[in-house]
């Protein structure tokens, strides 16, 4: 039973990583070295808003699966 939760945890973590990376579409490599990226905060619309809610849902699912995996391992 614990094996299924481990697999679900791995899949959820990969999906969470992908969703976070997709949100950083406007970040260039110049900001990595300390340069100003000139970001302007705007309202999320369309796919950005959906991706934002998917990321929140995946993080909640990741947290719940982590708790269940820890409880089952005891």
Helices and strands as residue ranges (DSSP letters): H 2-23, G 29-31, H 47-73
